[in-house]
Amino acid sequence: MDTNLTPPVSRTVLIRGAKFDFERITVRKPDGMEFHREFIRHPGAVVIVPLLEEPGREPRIAFVRNARWAVGRYLLELPAGTLEPGEPPEACAGRELIEETGYRADRMTSLANFFTSPGLSDELMRAYTATGLTHVGQRLEADEDLSVELIPAGRVTSLMESGELADGKSIAALLLARARGLIPE
């Protein structure tokens, strides 16, 4: 079965943004009826599950507490970021991990790719686990307002259940890592 839709009749960029654009498309159905859809055109992004494994300790995950202006509060999240033009996703994951947490990974392992909100954006998120972490220092961008929190991996489920962890991309990546046995139930 072909899962691709018929290409739009027209495409108009309504607002060009620094990281993504707001676009309107016109679509024609097989019966000739036309309709419009508006959505965010996004270059794609990554989310990383950084596993800090130290002898004699329960594995910890490097989360960030990130200022999210769209929801008006700081959210507990996994490190993540938007792809730069032409940047391979794994390279983006390594760059964002260092920028946001201050850790460099020896190994980056792909978990899965998923659309974050296909009703309003074409953003494709690539999820990774990062292991073999070495602290090299944070390299935050000027507009970033976040802090690092090292949380025992065994607390992940309670954080999701309590609502303290409410970021969808982080929840999806953690569930993927848990399904592979990388973090405990």
C-alpha positions in Angstrom: 0.0 0.0 0.0 1.3 3.4 -0.9 1.3 5.6 2.2 2.4 8.9 0.5 -0.1 11.6 0.0 -0.7 13.5 -3.3 1.7 16.5 -3.4 0.2 19.9 -2.6 -1.1 22.1 -5.4 0.7 25.1 -3.9 2.9 25.9 -0.9 3.3 29.4 0.7 5.7 30.3 3.5 3.7 32.5 5.8 6.5 33.2 8.3 10.2 32.4 8.0 11.7 31.7 11.4 15.2 31.2 12.7 14.8 27.5 13.1 11.5 26.6 11.4 8.9 28.1 9.0 5.2 28.4 9.2 3.7 27.3 5.9 0.3 27.0 4.2 -0.4 24.3 1.6 -3.3 23.9 -0.8 -4.3 20.3 -1.4 -6.7 18.9 -4.1 -8.6 15.8 -3.3 -9.4 13.2 -6.0 -13.0 14.7 -6.4 -11.4 18.1 -7.2 -12.2 19.8 -3.9 -9.4 22.0 -2.6 -8.6 22.8 1.0 -5.8 24.5 3.0 -3.6 23.3 5.8 -1.1 25.3 7.9 1.8 23.7 9.7 5.4 24.1 10.9 8.1 23.0 8.4 10.9 21.8 10.6 14.5 20.6 9.7 14.3 17.7 12.2 15.8 17.2 15.6 17.4 14.8 18.0 16.7 13.7 21.6 19.4 11.8 23.7 19.1 9.5 26.6 22.5 10.0 28.3 23.3 7.1 30.6 26.0 7.8 33.2 27.3 4.5 34.3 29.8 4.4 37.2 31.0 1.3 39.1 29.1 0.6 42.2 26.3 3.1 41.4 22.9 2.8 39.9 23.0 4.3 36.4 21.9 7.9 36.2 20.4 9.8 33.4 21.5 13.4 32.6 18.4 15.4 32.3 18.1 19.2 31.8 15.6 21.6 33.4 14.9 23.8 30.4 13.1 27.2 30.2 10.2 26.6 27.9 8.5 29.9 27.0 5.6 28.3 25.0 4.3 26.7 28.2 5.6 29.4 30.6 7.7 27.1 32.9 10.9 25.1 33.3 10.4 21.5 32.1 12.4 18.4 33.0 13.7 17.0 29.7 16.3 14.9 28.0 18.9 16.9 26.1 17.7 17.6 22.5 18.2 20.0 19.6 17.5 21.0 16.1 19.6 19.8 13.1 21.7 22.5 11.4 21.5 22.6 7.6 23.3 19.5 6.2 24.2 18.2 9.7 24.0 14.4 10.2 21.6 13.5 13.1 24.3 11.6 15.0 26.6 14.6 14.9 23.8 16.8 16.1 23.2 14.5 19.0 26.8 14.6 20.0 26.9 18.4 19.7 23.7 18.9 21.7 24.8 16.5 24.4 28.0 18.5 25.1 26.2 21.9 24.7 23.4 21.1 27.1 24.9 18.6 29.6 28.6 19.0 29.4 29.1 15.3 28.6 30.7 13.7 25.6 29.7 10.2 24.6 32.0 7.4 23.4 29.0 5.7 21.9 25.8 7.0 20.4 23.2 4.3 19.6 20.0 5.0 17.5 16.8 4.0 19.2 14.1 5.1 16.7 12.8 7.9 14.6 9.3 9.4 15.2 7.2 12.4 14.2 6.6 14.7 17.2 3.3 16.3 16.3 2.3 15.3 12.7 -1.0 17.2 12.9 0.9 20.5 13.1 4.5 19.9 12.1 6.7 17.7 9.9 9.4 17.5 12.6 11.1 14.1 12.6 12.8 13.3 15.9 15.7 10.9 16.0 16.2 9.3 19.4 19.6 8.1 20.7 21.2 6.6 23.8 24.6 8.0 24.8 27.0 5.9 26.8 30.6 6.0 27.8 30.1 9.6 29.1 33.0 11.9 30.0 32.4 15.3 31.5 33.9 18.1 29.3 31.9 21.1 30.4 28.7 22.6 29.2 28.7 24.9 26.1 25.3 26.6 26.3 24.2 28.9 23.5 23.5 32.6 24.6 19.7 32.1 24.6 19.7 28.8 26.5 18.5 28.8 30.1 18.9 25.3 31.5 20.5 23.3 34.3 21.6 19.7 34.4 20.1 17.1 36.8 21.6 13.6 37.2 18.6 11.4 38.1 18.8 7.7 39.0 17.5 5.6 36.1 15.1 3.7 38.5 13.2 7.0 39.1 12.1 7.5 35.5 8.8 5.7 35.8 7.8 7.6 38.9 8.7 10.9 37.2 6.5 10.1 34.3 3.6 8.9 36.5 3.7 12.0 38.7 3.7 14.4 35.8 7.1 15.9 36.8 8.4 14.6 33.5 5.8 15.8 31.0 7.9 16.4 27.8 6.6 14.0 25.1 9.9 13.5 23.2 11.7 12.7 26.5 9.0 10.2 27.5 9.1 8.5 24.1 12.9 8.2 24.1 12.9 6.8 27.7 10.2 4.3 26.9 12.2 3.2 23.8 15.4 2.8 25.9 13.4 0.9 28.6 11.9 -1.4 25.9 15.5 -2.3 24.9 16.5 -3.0 28.5 18.8 0.0 28.7 17.1 1.4 31.8 15.1 -0.4 34.5 11.3 -0.7 34.7 
